[in-house]
Amino acid sequence: MNVMNEIARKTESSGAPPVAMLTWEINPMVAGGSWTACYHLVRNLVKHGAGPTVIAPWRADCVDADPFDCTVPIILLGILGHDEGSNSIIASHYGHYVRGPAGSFPYAAYRTHSLWGYAGGSYRSHSAYTPGLGPYRPFRGGYDCCDTAADGSRESQVFFNFMRETGDLYTERLLDEARRIGFALFHAHDWVTFGAAAEVSRELGKPWIAHFHSIEHDRRPWAPDAAIERIEHGAAQSANSIITPSRLTARSVAERYGVPASKIVVIPNVLSNTPGQPVSGGFGSRRVIFLGRLEMQKAPDRFAEIAGSVRERDSGICFHVYGDGELRDTLLGYGSWLEIRGALRWSQRLSALDGAAAVLVPSRAEPFGMVVLEAMQCGVPVLYSSEAGVAEVIESGIPIRPDDVGGIADRILELLADSVLWENVALAEREEIRSYPERGYECRLMQMYAELLQGV
């Protein structure tokens, strides 16, 4: 029996709300900001004595001994394992998929699948939820994709076969744990866990929460995947409540999936005071950072264009990219002014900010933007989209219009030419972020838990 499952068993009678929090990502098997949001959320719930039991599909040897840097019950379902290295296989007895070229993402077959969608592939699937089809279950019936991708491969079909097998096992083992422990509420994060939550909720007659950190159309507006949209649509319809991190995402869910605004609760992502070495920005480094997935949504190509515009006027400013994804090869073609430093382990991500002069977040769609809060916490001036979800809850930093390449280049040149301006921006960020963990956004979630549990 692994240590984390033992902790879960010892805390079953702790008096905390009997809530199961379903996630796919857990340190170090991390792909993006949804894990960062979960990390801080769980820590703040634990601080209030309302910590849930976290449930993830991985084997114990894949997961850090203390992924949340606090004592919280975790149940690992033992479905997935991994091997490190390039083009490695994340395998279990039941299925496998190929990781990305850099071997950095925990479910990078989704990335392979997205490449096919972006190339114009189509799916033989239901593009919208159809009432009366029976229980909503992901990847079961009606989700068959084309036999081959545009390049003749079968990567997308392999991905959906994998997700069908893994999703079914996640559901079955979650149901076993739910019956044993007696969970009264299920809080599921993003589409990869929605199916399990919906099925177990239906089977046991318990409520569930669908937490949308983003929606498929935001992640890939040029080619949203019909099958994933159907999963999200079904979740939006069947969940007892919906959480989004911003009003921006709440509008997207309501408009895309036809649910009333009254069903959606906006709970901005929280922040905790985490352990670790202090990190601080540095005006003199003249180093501008991109930190995130190298995908169209995050707009690293736009970062590269801005870098080129800045360097035409000041060749002493450096632009460093930390991350991996489908646009990596594209970025390599931009020129020597752009340094691609690759992906960092989640626990090492703040090292990219150490000594940085600025962080640029030029996302085409940003439901929230945890990297903005982290940059502020580190005292690094951050330029972020005025349309990002995080812009709804912060006032400092430098809001930008992300498609205004020339205007953003001007702001960077202005910032890095004036040490007083730089210090003022960094100081304002630090002052605002110091009290951010005390805003108590997690209390809105605790209230939602209490209301849903009253009817159980």
C-alpha positions in Angstrom: 0.0 0.0 0.0 1.5 3.4 -1.0 2.0 6.1 1.6 -0.5 8.5 0.1 -3.3 6.0 0.0 -2.4 5.2 3.6 -2.8 8.9 4.5 -6.2 8.9 2.8 -7.4 6.0 4.9 -6.1 7.5 8.1 -8.0 10.8 7.4 -11.3 9.3 6.4 -12.7 10.1 9.8 -11.1 13.5 10.2 -14.3 15.4 10.1 -13.5 17.1 6.8 -16.3 17.3 4.2 -16.5 14.0 2.4 -15.5 15.5 -0.9 -13.5 13.7 -3.6 -11.5 16.1 -5.8 -10.9 14.4 -9.2 -7.8 15.4 -11.2 -5.6 14.0 -13.9 -2.5 16.1 -13.3 -0.5 15.8 -10.1 3.1 16.7 -9.6 5.3 15.9 -11.4 2.8 14.8 -14.1 1.9 18.3 -15.0 0.9 19.8 -18.3 -0.4 23.3 -17.5 -2.0 25.9 -15.3 -4.9 23.8 -14.1 -2.5 21.8 -11.8 -1.1 25.1 -10.4 -4.6 26.3 -9.7 -5.5 22.9 -8.0 -2.2 23.0 -6.0 -3.0 26.4 -4.4 -6.7 25.6 -4.0 -6.1 22.4 -2.1 -3.5 24.1 0.1 -5.9 26.9 1.0 -8.8 24.4 1.7 -6.5 22.4 4.0 -5.7 25.7 5.8 -9.4 26.1 6.6 -9.8 22.4 7.6 -11.8 21.6 4.5 -9.3 19.6 2.5 -10.8 17.1 0.1 -9.5 13.7 -0.8 -7.6 14.1 -4.1 -7.9 11.2 -6.6 -5.6 10.8 -9.6 -5.0 7.9 -12.1 -1.3 7.5 -11.6 0.8 4.9 -9.9 2.6 5.9 -6.7 6.1 5.7 -8.3 5.0 8.5 -10.7 4.0 11.0 -8.1 6.0 13.2 -5.7 5.9 12.1 -2.1 4.3 15.5 -1.0 2.8 17.0 -4.2 0.8 19.7 -2.4 3.5 20.5 0.2 1.0 19.9 2.9 -0.8 16.9 4.4 -3.8 16.0 2.3 -5.4 12.6 1.6 -4.5 11.4 -1.9 -5.8 8.2 -3.5 -3.8 7.1 -6.6 -5.8 4.6 -8.7 -2.7 2.9 -10.2 -3.9 3.0 -13.8 -1.1 4.9 -15.4 2.7 4.7 -15.1 5.5 6.4 -17.0 9.0 6.0 -18.4 11.2 9.2 -18.7 12.9 10.2 -21.9 12.2 11.2 -25.4 9.3 9.5 -27.2 8.7 7.4 -24.1 5.6 5.4 -23.5 3.3 6.2 -20.6 2.1 2.7 -20.1 -0.1 0.6 -17.9 -1.3 -2.9 -18.1 -4.4 -1.6 -19.8 -3.2 0.9 -22.4 -0.5 3.3 -23.5 0.1 6.5 -25.4 3.2 8.2 -26.7 4.5 11.3 -25.0 5.6 14.4 -26.9 9.1 14.7 -28.4 10.5 16.3 -25.2 8.7 13.8 -23.0 7.3 16.6 -20.8 3.6 16.4 -20.8 1.6 13.8 -18.8 -1.1 13.3 -21.4 0.6 14.6 -24.5 -1.4 12.3 -26.8 -3.9 15.1 -26.6 -1.2 17.3 -28.1 -0.7 14.8 -30.9 -4.4 14.7 -31.4 -4.6 18.5 -31.5 -2.0 18.6 -34.2 -4.3 16.5 -36.3 -7.3 18.7 -35.6 -5.3 21.8 -36.5 -4.3 20.1 -39.8 -7.9 19.9 -40.7 -8.9 16.3 -39.7 -12.6 15.6 -39.1 -14.4 13.3 -36.8 -17.3 10.9 -37.1 -18.8 12.0 -33.8 -21.8 13.8 -32.4 -20.9 17.5 -32.4 -23.5 18.3 -29.8 -25.2 16.7 -26.8 -28.4 14.9 -27.8 -31.0 14.5 -25.0 -32.4 11.0 -24.5 -29.3 9.1 -25.5 -29.0 7.6 -22.0 -26.2 8.1 -19.3 -23.5 10.5 -20.4 -20.2 8.6 -20.6 -17.0 9.7 -22.3 -15.5 7.9 -25.3 -18.2 5.4 -25.4 -20.2 5.1 -28.6 -20.5 8.0 -31.0 -16.9 9.1 -30.5 -15.3 7.2 -33.3 -12.7 9.4 -35.1 -11.5 9.1 -38.6 -9.4 6.0 -39.3 -6.3 8.0 -40.1 -4.9 11.4 -39.5 -4.1 13.8 -42.4 -0.6 12.4 -42.6 -1.9 8.8 -42.7 -1.2 8.0 -39.1 -3.7 6.6 -36.6 -2.6 8.7 -33.7 -6.0 10.2 -33.0 -7.7 6.8 -33.0 -5.0 5.5 -30.6 -5.6 8.5 -28.3 -9.3 8.0 -28.1 -8.9 4.2 -27.6 -6.5 5.0 -24.8 -8.8 7.6 -23.2 -11.8 5.3 -23.4 -9.9 2.5 -21.7 -8.4 4.8 -19.1 -11.6 6.7 -18.5 -13.5 3.5 -17.9 -10.9 2.3 -15.4 -10.9 5.6 -13.7 -14.7 5.4 -13.3 -14.7 1.9 -12.1 -12.0 2.4 -9.4 -13.5 5.7 -8.4 -16.8 4.0 -7.9 -15.1 1.3 -5.7 -13.4 4.0 -3.5 -16.6 6.1 -3.3 -18.6 3.1 -2.0 -15.8 2.2 0.5 -15.3 5.7 1.8 -18.8 7.1 1.3 -17.9 10.3 -0.6 -20.9 12.6 -0.6 -19.7 15.1 -3.3 -17.4 14.9 -6.3 -15.4 17.9 -7.6 -14.0 17.2 -11.0 -11.4 19.3 -12.9 -11.6 19.6 -16.6 -12.9 17.3 -19.3 -10.6 14.3 -18.6 -12.4 13.7 -15.2 -15.9 14.9 -16.1 -17.0 11.5 -17.4 -16.0 9.6 -14.2 -17.7 12.2 -12.0 -20.9 12.2 -14.0 -21.1 8.4 -14.1 -20.4 7.9 -10.4 -22.8 10.7 -9.5 -25.5 9.0 -11.5 -24.7 5.6 -10.0 -24.7 6.7 -6.4 -27.1 9.6 -6.5 -24.5 12.1 -5.2 -24.0 15.6 -6.5 -21.0 16.7 -8.5 -19.2 19.9 -9.6 -17.7 20.5 -13.0 -14.7 22.8 -12.7 -14.0 24.3 -16.1 -10.5 25.8 -16.1 -11.0 26.4 -19.8 -13.2 25.1 -22.6 -12.2 23.3 -25.8 -13.3 26.3 -28.0 -11.0 28.6 -26.0 -8.1 26.2 -26.3 -8.5 25.6 -30.1 -11.0 28.1 -31.5 -9.8 27.4 -35.1 -10.5 23.7 -34.8 -12.3 22.6 -31.6 -12.6 18.9 -31.2 -16.2 17.7 -31.5 -15.8 14.8 -29.2 -14.3 16.8 -26.4 -16.9 19.5 -26.9 -19.6 16.9 -26.5 -18.0 15.8 -23.2 -17.9 19.3 -21.9 -21.5 20.0 -23.1 -22.7 16.8 -21.3 -20.8 17.8 -18.2 -22.3 21.3 -18.2 -25.8 19.8 -18.5 -25.4 17.0 -15.9 -23.3 18.7 -13.2 -25.1 20.1 -10.2 -22.9 23.2 -10.2 -20.2 24.6 -12.5 -17.2 26.5 -11.4 -15.1 28.8 -13.7 -12.1 30.9 -12.7 -13.4 34.1 -14.4 -16.4 35.8 -15.7 -14.8 35.4 -19.1 -14.9 31.6 -18.9 -18.4 31.7 -17.3 -19.7 33.5 -20.4 -18.0 31.0 -22.7 -19.5 28.0 -20.9 -23.0 29.6 -20.8 -23.0 30.6 -24.4 -21.2 27.5 -25.8 -23.1 24.9 -23.8 -26.4 26.5 -23.2 -26.5 26.6 -19.4 -28.1 29.4 -17.3 -25.7 31.8 -15.7 -27.3 30.9 -12.3 -25.7 27.5 -12.5 -22.2 28.9 -12.8 -20.2 30.1 -9.8 -17.1 32.3 -10.6 -14.3 31.4 -8.2 -11.0 33.1 -9.1 -7.9 31.0 -8.8 -6.4 31.3 -5.4 -2.8 31.7 -4.3 -0.9 30.3 -1.3 2.3 31.1 0.4 4.4 28.2 -0.8 7.7 26.9 0.5 10.9 27.2 -1.5 13.8 29.5 -2.3 12.8 33.2 -2.8 12.9 34.3 -6.4 13.2 37.9 -7.5 13.3 39.8 -10.8 16.2 41.9 -12.0 16.1 45.0 -14.1 19.7 44.7 -15.2 19.3 41.3 -16.8 17.2 42.7 -19.7 15.7 39.3 -20.0 12.1 38.9 -21.1 10.5 35.5 -20.4 7.7 33.3 -21.9 6.7 30.5 -19.6 4.0 28.1 -20.8 2.9 25.5 -23.4 4.1 26.2 -26.9 0.6 26.1 -28.4 -1.5 28.5 -30.4 -3.7 29.4 -27.5 -0.6 30.6 -25.5 0.7 32.5 -28.6 4.5 31.8 -28.3 4.6 32.8 -32.0 3.3 36.2 -31.1 6.0 36.4 -28.4 8.6 35.7 -31.1 7.2 38.5 -33.3 7.3 41.0 -30.4 10.9 39.9 -29.7 11.9 40.6 -33.3 10.3 44.1 -33.1 12.1 44.9 -29.9 15.4 43.6 -31.1 15.3 45.8 -34.2 15.5 48.8 -31.9 17.5 47.4 -29.0 19.6 44.3 -29.6 20.7 44.1 -25.9 17.3 42.7 -24.8 17.1 38.9 -24.6 14.0 36.8 -25.1 13.9 33.3 -23.5 11.2 30.7 -24.0 10.5 28.0 -21.4 8.1 25.3 -22.5 7.3 22.7 -25.1 4.6 21.9 -27.5 3.4 21.8 -31.1 4.9 25.2 -32.1 8.5 24.4 -30.9 9.8 23.8 -34.4 8.1 26.9 -35.7 9.8 29.0 -33.0 13.2 27.7 -34.0 12.7 29.3 -37.4 12.4 32.8 -36.0 16.1 33.5 -35.5 18.9 33.7 -33.0 17.2 36.5 -31.0 14.8 33.9 -29.5 16.4 31.4 -27.1 14.3 28.2 -26.7 15.2 26.7 -23.3 12.7 23.9 -23.2 10.2 22.8 -20.6 10.9 22.9 -16.8 9.5 20.5 -14.2 6.6 22.2 -12.5 8.6 22.3 -9.2 11.4 24.2 -11.0 9.2 26.6 -13.0 10.0 29.7 -10.9 13.7 29.3 -11.7 12.7 30.8 -15.1 11.6 34.0 -13.3 14.7 34.4 -11.2 16.5 37.5 -12.3 14.1 38.1 -15.2 13.4 41.7 -16.2 9.9 41.0 -17.5 7.4 38.3 -18.2 5.2 38.5 -21.3 1.9 36.6 -21.4 0.5 37.3 -25.0 -2.1 34.5 -25.0 -4.8 34.5 -27.6 -7.2 33.1 -25.0 -6.4 33.1 -21.3 -9.3 31.9 -19.0 -7.2 33.0 -16.0 -3.4 33.0 -16.1 -1.6 31.7 -13.0 1.8 32.6 -14.4 0.7 36.3 -14.0 0.2 35.8 -10.3 3.4 33.9 -9.9 5.4 36.7 -11.7 3.8 39.3 -9.4 4.7 37.1 -6.4 8.3 37.1 -7.6 8.5 40.8 -8.2 8.9 40.6 -12.0 6.9 43.1 -14.1 4.4 41.1 -16.1 2.7 42.2 -19.3 -0.6 40.3 -19.7 -3.8 40.5 -21.8 -6.4 43.0 -20.6 -8.9 40.4 -21.7 -7.4 37.5 -19.6 -9.4 36.2 -16.7 -6.8 37.3 -14.2 -7.4 40.9 -15.3 -10.7 40.7 -13.6 -9.1 40.4 -10.1 -5.8 42.4 -10.3 -4.9 46.0 -10.9 -1.1 46.1 -11.1 1.2 44.8 -13.7 1.0 46.0 -17.3 -2.2 45.2 -19.2 -1.8 44.9 -23.0 -3.8 44.3 -26.1 -2.2 40.9 -27.1 -2.5 41.4 -30.9 -0.8 44.8 -30.8 2.8 43.6 -31.5 4.1 47.1 -32.0 2.4 48.5 -29.0 3.7 45.7 -26.7 7.2 46.2 -28.1 7.0 49.9 -27.2 5.9 49.0 -23.6 8.8 46.6 -23.2 11.4 49.1 -24.5 9.9 51.8 -22.2 10.0 49.5 -19.2 13.6 48.3 -19.7 14.9 51.8 -20.4 13.7 53.2 -17.0 14.8 51.6 -13.8 12.5 53.8 -11.7 9.5 52.8 -13.8 10.6 49.1 -13.5 10.9 49.4 -9.7 7.5 51.1 -9.4 5.8 48.3 -11.4 7.5 45.5 -9.5 6.7 47.2 -6.1 3.0 47.7 -7.0 2.8 44.0 -8.0 4.4 42.9 -4.7 2.1 45.1 -2.7 -1.1 43.8 -4.4 -0.1 40.1 -4.4 1.0 40.2 -0.7 -2.7 40.3 0.3 -4.0 38.1 -2.5 -4.0 34.8 -0.5 -6.1 36.6 2.1 -9.0 37.3 -0.3 -10.6 34.1 0.6 -11.8 33.0 -2.8 -11.7 29.4 -1.5 -14.4 30.3 1.0 -16.8 30.6 -2.0 -16.0 26.9 -2.8 -16.5 25.9 0.8 -19.9 27.6 0.8 -20.8 25.7 -2.4 -19.7 22.4 -0.8 -21.9 23.1 2.2 -24.9 23.9 0.1 -24.6 20.8 -2.0 -23.9 18.6 1.0 -27.1 19.8 2.8 -29.2 17.9 0.3 -27.2 14.7 0.6 
